[in-house]
Structures are given as structure tokens and as C-alpha cells.
Amino acid sequence: LYGHWKWGRRRMKPRQMIILLLVMALIDDLISLCFPVNFQFQGYSFMPHFCFITLMLLIYERGWLDRVLISGFCGLLTDLFFSGTLPVYFIIYAGLGYLSGIFNKAMEEDSRIRFFSLFVLVLLLDLIPFLVNLVFQSMNVSFMTWFMHHELLTLTLHGVLILMMMYILDVLKRFALIRQHRKQLDQRKKYVKMKTQK
């Protein structure tokens, strides 16, 4: 399936989108509690980005202003309630939200481009804070150590997650199209019935 994420001919309703993103944010938080990140770089760990991946999948087909505002708002919530780094994630999310739609036509037509684009966005989500910490010398660790102990596992697991989310949203899209088709059939039947009664 190479269509974009619209329910029939409509985008996902804001309420549905908020609920889905909240569920994904809670999953991120739960995973972080169960498998805390090892900032001593003595073992292997990963950063869960379920909410971010879902967000990018839901907004990439929208206009650039919508993408920036929606992703920026999610980044602001991340700063306020999860990381306490205001306005770092507000800026990062807004920037990545803008980038997510640059190749939206190609992403709609080819699932491989969609996958690769999301994969790069996940890498940038972790790489930008690492580089910022490196510049301000708040992290005394080499790029290879960071990549091998944190990012390699993160990218591997999220590569699988991206494929799963793409499949799930495709299934939901199909289900919505079937429901819309059934509604149209019911309306036609009612119209024919009313016409025969006259």
C-alpha cells in the first residue's frame, strides 16, 4: 500500500490523533522505566521513540506550518513533562517535523522512501542532542562509544518498529475505506428504497 495516512478522504481526527500519541508516549515512558538508559556507557541500551515515529507518520503529508506547529507542540510537552530541557526538544521536534514533509510525495508513492526517511529522522532525533552536548562539553564520550552503546540498538529496534507502524496504519486505512464504502452502499440502498416507495 502506497497511499498516505488518511481515513478515507479525511485525515485522522484530532481526538484520535491525540489519544494515539498519548498511548505511544506512555509506552515510551513505561519502556524507559523498565529499561533505563545507561548513561555511564558500560552496557548497551536504547531510547524508545514510539511517540515520535507515530507523530512523523501522522503529519508528514500535511502542510509545512501544520507539521511545525503539531511537532513543536509535542516537543514542548516532551520538554515540560519528560526531559526538563526546555526549549531543546521544542526546537528539535519542530525542525524534524518540517523535514518530515520535504519528500512527502515520494514517501506517499514508495514505502521504501517512507521507511528510509523515518529512519533518518530517528537518527537525527538522537544525534542532534549528542552533538549539542559535545559542543558544550557536557558529555565526555566519543561518537563511536555513544553510537555502539546507545544508538546502534536504538536504530535496530526502531527500524522494526517503523515497519510495524507503517503496516498497522495501512491496515487502519483499509478498515476506514471499507467502512466508508459500506456507508455509501447503505445510503444508496436507502435512497433506492425511498424512491421505490414514492
Salt bridges, closest charged atoms under 4 A:
GLU61 OE2 - ARG11 NE 3.27
ASP110 OD2 - ARG112 NH2 3.13
ASP126 OD1 - HIS49 NE2 2.81
